[in-house]
C-alpha cells in the first residue's frame, strides 16, 4: 500500500544495477533533492543555517568519509579531527596563496591533500589492525594538532595562531566571510554533500567497495581470492581522507570562518564523528546522514525543551546530552549494531508487506 515493488521490472543489467533500482526510492530521493535545492534556499534564515543545516551538511560529509574507512573497510580510525584540520589548513593556505582560483577548486584540492596525508598515516594498517590501528590513528590526531599549533607557516605567522577565512565569492556571490548570505553558504555545502554522497554510493556498490568489504570481513580470505590488501586499505584511507578533508575545508571556510586548531579539531571532534557513524549505522551511506542529523538536532531539541520550556540550567542540559549520547551508543552496539539505518530498512520491509507485516 505504502511501499511497493510490484510492476517495477528491469529489462537490462544496467537498470538492475543503477544507484536506486526501486522506482519508489528514486522518486523519493528526487523529491528530497528538489526540496533541498529549490525550496530550502528561499526559506532559510541565519539561525537555521548556522544551528542546523550547515553543521548537518558538513558533518554528513565527514561521516560518509569515516564510514567508508570504518564501516566498509573495517579500519578503525580515531584521527578524524586531525584529518579535518588538514583540510581546513590546506584550504586556508590555498585561499591566501591563490585568491584568484575558485573556491570549488580550493576545497577539492584540500580534500586531495588530506587524502595523501591519510594514506601516509594509513600505512600501519598493512601490518596492524583493530585496537592497535586505533591507537596509531589517535597518534596522528595529536601529531597533526601539535603540528598546526607549532609551525607558524601553517597559520601565516599570525600572532594569535588563529586562521581566518578571507572573503571569497562564486559567480559574484559571497560564500565565505561574515557577510556571506545564509542561502549561499548552504547551497555551496549542499553541492559538495550531493557530490560526495553520489561518489560514495557508486564506489561502495562497485568493485572497489566489494574489495573493501572483503578486507573488512576477513582479510586473509580476501587476499586468497585475489583482493590486494595494500590497494584496498590504502584506497579506503585515500577516499575517506578526501571526504573528510572536504568537510574540514567547509567547516573552516564556510561555517566557522575562523578557527584555532586545538579547539575546533581536537579529539572531541574525532569522537563526535565516530559517534555519528555508530548511531547512524556502520557500512551505510544513509546511516551517515541519519547519524549526522541525529547528533546535530539533539542539542537543539534539548535546548528548546530543557532550557526554553522547562527552564533547566544550560550546563545541566549539556551534561544530559552527553548521557543520552552515551546511552544510545551502548544500546545500539548491544541491540542494533547497524544503527538507525537498519531500523529504517526494517521499517521499509514492513511497509512492503503492509497490511500483513511479519
Secondary structure, 3 states (H helix, E strand, C coil): CCCCCCCCCCCCHHHHCCCCCCHHHHHHHHHHHHHHHHCHHHHCCHHHHHHHHHHHHHHHHHHHHHHHHHHHCCCCCCCHHHHHHHHHHHHHHHHHHCCCCCHHHHHHHHHHHHHHHHHHHHHHHHCCCCHHHHHHHHHHHHHHHHHHHHCHHHHCCCCCCCEECCCCEECCEECCCCCCCHHHHHHHHHHHHHHHHHHHHHHHCCHHHHHHHHHHHCHHHHHHCCCCHHHHHHHHHHHHHHHHHHHHHHHHHHHHCEECHHHHCCHHHHHHHHHHHHHHCCCCHHHHHHHHHHHHHHHHHHHHHHHHHCCCCHHHHHHHHHHHHHHHHHHHHHHCCCHHHHHHHHHHHHHHCCCCCC
